[in-house]
Amino acid sequence: MSHARFFLPALLALAPLAAMAEPADYRLDPVHTQIVFNVEHNGFSRSFGRLKISEGSLRFDPDDWSKSSLQVTVNLDSLDMGDADWNKAVKGASLLDTARAATARYVSESVEKRSDTEGTVHGKFTLRGVTVPLDIPFRVNRVGRTIYGLHTVAGFSSSFTLDRTVFGMTSNRNSIGTEVTVWLEAEAIRGGEKPSPTTKEPTDAPTQ
């Protein structure tokens, strides 16, 4: 009986640690997830654009990255090139063709850990109805509670390149580059957590 008296508290103390070792489910935060890309324009400069995610889910196990996974849907209609005419041209049938396919989607197949903070997601990317393998290198910036304890966040950074012609975007080769560089800054909120109604960040800025 004396052994049980000490053993039970020990088990209860270890339970939170065991839970932390399990893969955790996150949802991508659309406010703090940024997709930025650029492409060469006539050799004069590189034009920048932004896209927003429609939805995204992440499973991340900090102790075993091979148990992690990612699914992201990108809203192509959210394209912002900084000019209405430029937006219309890039959304047109010869390029993104958003009238036919208004979203792009990435689904992971495996996650490879390369160092304590860097890894690669191996998966499939679908754009304009064309699905191709795509490896996305990434860096884990931080996993933890926000400064005011509003929720648990996992933050990541990534950059990679795409060849637009692989997806059937073969027009305008003389004026628009074929290689597109993509930057991704992502924050994901664990378990769909929401800020406590009694907890507010003491600032005039929106609660982050």
Sequence and secondary structure as in RCSB ss.txt:
>XXXX:A:sequence
MSHARFFLPALLALAPLAAMAEPADYRLDPVHTQIVFNVEHNGFSRSFGRLKISEGSLRFDPDDWSKSSLQVTVN
LDSLDMGDADWNKAVKGASLLDTARAATARYVSESVEKRSDTEGTVHGKFTLRGVTVPLDIPFRVNRVGRTIYGL
HTVAGFSSSFTLDRTVFGMTSNRNSIGTEVTVWLEAEAIRGGEKPSPTTKEPTDAPTQ
>XXXX:A:secstr
 HHHHHHHHHHHHHHHHHHHHS EEEEE SSS EEEEEEEETTTEEEEEEEEEEEEEEEE TT GGG EEEEEEE
EEEEE SSHHHHHHHHSTTTT TTT  EEEEEEEEEEE SSSEEEEEEEEEETTEEEEEEEEEEEEEEEE TTSS
 EEEEEEEEEEEEGGGGT  S TTTEEEEEEEEEEEEEEETT    TT   SSSS   
